[in-house]
């Protein structure tokens, strides 16, 4: 005998439909077709060459290369040369821009070095003014690294970079390098002989003249000023208009 046919057939499970798409955290306006920017690449490459020229002149005039590379201005010039060269390549090939933490640090150190030079070292009314102004090729290198280069880097930031990419939390990270440089300068001064020339790299870091208490006080004031400058740059980055309308 065959089994009786049931009067009611149980409901079959529903066939699952396609999975729902999750909302994207990136707005559609942020998805932009990569665009090559040859003029931006050329300007950045020329600025990188300017920085490299200033560093090369300093290395050729300051005696041993290690001594020239010990200066904050030269180190920031080297960093800016590398950052601008990489940024020029990315602008030429329509690649993503470098991280804002790196480009912002290079700009901050370059501008800070220029301000220290013009306000403290080259200012006759400053208590830390250098006794003699640089001359000859040394003056050329000084003007390249402390005047022309900061202006060019600031122009690149204002005119060729999309605003709003920096973050306030990056300011604290940018302070690590100046803090390491302070430790390096003091350790270098301790390792050199007391009668060595240029034992301390900057007058405001000269322990023989100001003592450790005075030097650390100067470093604290400079550090606070540098942090304020970093916050100012980040604030301006979020309030300035967008000159490009699309990433460069």
HELIX and SHEET records of a PDB file:
HELIX    1   1 UNK A   28  UNK A   30  5                                   3    
HELIX    2   2 UNK A   38  UNK A   61  1                                  24    
HELIX    3   3 UNK A   65  UNK A   69  1                                   5    
HELIX    4   4 UNK A   72  UNK A   93  1                                  22    
HELIX    5   5 UNK A  100  UNK A  116  1                                  17    
HELIX    6   6 UNK A  117  UNK A  121  3                                   5    
HELIX    7   7 UNK A  136  UNK A  143  1                                   8    
HELIX    8   8 UNK A  144  UNK A  148  3                                   5    
HELIX    9   9 UNK A  149  UNK A  160  1                                  12    
HELIX   10  10 UNK A  170  UNK A  191  1                                  22    
HELIX   11  11 UNK A  203  UNK A  205  5                                   3    
HELIX   12  12 UNK A  207  UNK A  239  1                                  33    
END                                                                             
